[in-house]
Amino acid sequence: MITRRHLLETAGVGAALAISGLKFSNAEAAGAGLTPGVPDGVASYATMAKLPGKKPLIELSDRPPNYETPLEYLRTAITPNDEFFVRYHLADIPEVDAKTYKIAVGGDGANNQVEITLDDLKKMPAVEVVAVNQCSGNRRGLSKPHVQGVEWGYGAMGCARWKGARLKDILDKAGLKKEAIEIGMDGADGPTVDKTPDFIKSIPVWKAIDPNTIVAYEMNGQPLPHLHGFPARVVVSGWTGTYWVKHVTKINALTKPQGGFWMNPAYRIPLGKFPIRDRFVTQETEANTPITEIVVNSLVTSHREGAKVNPGKVTVSGLAWDGGYGIRTVQVSTDGGKTWSSATLGQDLGPYAFRAWSFDVSAKKGKNSVMVNATNNIGQAQTAGLIFNPAGYHNNVIQNLTLVA
Amino acid sequence: MRIFVVAIAAAVIALPAAAIAEQVIKLKPGLGVDKVEANCQACHSLSYIPMNSPFLNSAGWDATITKMIKAFGAPIDDADAKAIADYLKKNYGI
């Protein structure tokens, strides 16, 4: 029983490789595709592998599925759906039937309990937002010392045009009580062992009713792919991916803080170490707070570390992004940080989007250093040194890339 | 006959999935590797072990196993937990 789908998927492997021109799909290629600095153990097993509907991605784990986007796919401000990274915590991931799909909206902080079908969602006023979805643990593999978790390099991030209904409009159908402090969210995916905590997250009410927080059913003009949360997922523009609950089935207004492993102790950052503006006060403790907005960051995507170039003009390009203030400048230094010059910025797709940039370097024979530092519209810039934290979050250390001419 | 039917059913189920090759992780041979394979894969693929190596010390692997049992509810008995800890420290630790 070879299904039509099976044939399409199999055929897709060769087609994707032919189009991309990248010679991936074996362990050697994956090794070359890994970010320098991730734990040595990753290179011992990781391969480029292909999920249904995807180009080959770096397979860090297949159950639950954790697939990283290689650098070469991050050369545009919009990341195509088939190149977008995949991240799950729990391995029971049902294919949800759109016909019977419902979101139960209620909770003790709501006046009414209502159910919303996919059709209902699509009948609500539609909004679009271009926003970066970055895993909180992106670059965890580069932590010094190493910390435990999925050992991502640079590619646990992507940027898409998300279309859906505002979470505020959904909450208005149930009616928020003034006592509501958080909005809890649960998806259809769950654990394989009953005692494993289900992945349930919450955001403060102020963030939930932000016009850029939506329940999305489209990604880059396509129905949300299964691995990105079909039929609908939460998009919390500006905040890290942990809050972007996929296959969302329950939305609860809460008068007490959401409990559970995934709110505490997971996804916590030490208080006072990062220049964070967005606070989640109902979850704060004396020691730590939930991770909130993405810190300002940039990445060279035109070249890998140690890339060989010809002497003379070399155009270096990449991406810059932050948690929703937008990018003001991207500065490049070729003299080890003594002097900095502004890169040319690409199209502005909105404050939550990747901002492409490029800069012409004059490469000399031998080794050339290229440092990149992005600054956002409130003046925040990247850090010179790693701000260590036990979960390896918020790594926005200024990159120092070597090009060899 | 019954075995034959089961074999056919397995083949039917396996074929569509064949498009997505399962990740194959060959752990280092050693005492306790069978306990690792028998317990850890219930919730996650074995890739998590080499991925998180080699940087955890003895206390780090102990803490990891405790987390899997206490925080994630992994049903691992004490004897297996010790065998798993010994194996991971020796083969994937520092």
Interface residues (C-beta under 8 A of the other chain):
Chain A: M1 I2 T3 R5 H6 E9 T10 P39 D40 G41 V42 S44 Y45 A46 T47 A49 K50 L51 P52 E59 L60 S61 D62 R63 P64 A91 P145 H146 Q148 G149 V150 E151 P191 T192 V193 D194 K195 T196 P197 F261 P265
Chain B: V12 L15 P16 A18 A19 I20 A21 E22 Q23 I25 A42 C43 H44 S45 S47 Y48 I49 P50 M51 N52 S53 P54 F55 L56 G60 T64 A71 F72 G73 A74 P75 Y92
